[in-house]
Amino acid sequence: MEQKQKRRKSTARKTGTIEKVEEYVCKHLAEQVSLHAVAEYCGVSVSTITQTFQKRQNTTFHRYLTQQRMKAADELIRTEM
């Protein structure tokens, strides 16, 4: 029973970390974003973000950041036309 509760808490914490990373990236998309700054914002280590992102999002943090920037650029292009 204790193991299941620990796993649930760990999963919830990791999900919360991903949400915080996404929030930070969204707010700072046009700025230079470093993994260290994001880790500090989330209150976790760089390795935690790296591992959590790989497991939960099936991508790296930097790839996610690039994808979000590409989506934002695409949106700007579409709205300007």
N, C-alpha and C positions, 0 to 999 in steps of 0.2 A: 504493500500500500504506500509506504513512504517513497519508494522508488518512482511510482507513477506521479505522485505529487511533485517531486523534485523535477521530473522531466517536464511536467506541465508548466511549472514556474520558469524553467530554463527556456522552454519554447516561447512562452509569453514574453519573456525578457528579450529574446532574439527577435521576435516579431516587432516589439517596440523599438528595438535598435534599428531595424530596417525602416520603419516608419519615420524615425527621427532623421535617418540618412536621407530619405526621399524628401522630407521637409526642408532640410538644409540645402540640398542640391537645388530644389525648386526656387528657394529664396535667393540663392547666390549663383544662379546659372550663368549670368553674364560676367561673373568675376572669376579670378583664378581660384580654383578650389583644390585644396590639398587633402589627402587622406588624413594627415595629422590634424588638420583643423576640424574635419568632420568627426574624427575620433574624440577630440577634446569636447566638441559640442555635445556628443552623445554620452560622454562620460565612460567610454570604454577604450580598450587598446586598439591600435591599428590592426593587429592580428585578429582580434575579435571581429572587426568589421570585414576584413578580408575573408575570413572563414565563413562567417554568417552569410555574406553576400553570395559566396560561391555555392553554399548549400541551399539557401532559400530562393535565390534569384537565378541560379544556374548561369551566372556570369560574373565577371570581375567588377569591382567598383569603377575602375576607369572606363571600362566598356559601357557600363550603365550611364556614367556621366556623359560620355560621348553620344550615346543614343538619345539622351534627354536634350542635349544641345542640338542635335540634328532635328529632332521633332520640333523644337522651338523655332529653329531656322526655317523649317518647312512651313510651319504655321505663319510665320512672318511673310514669307514669300506668297503664300496663298491669299493672305489678307491684303497684301499690297497690290495684287493684280486686279 
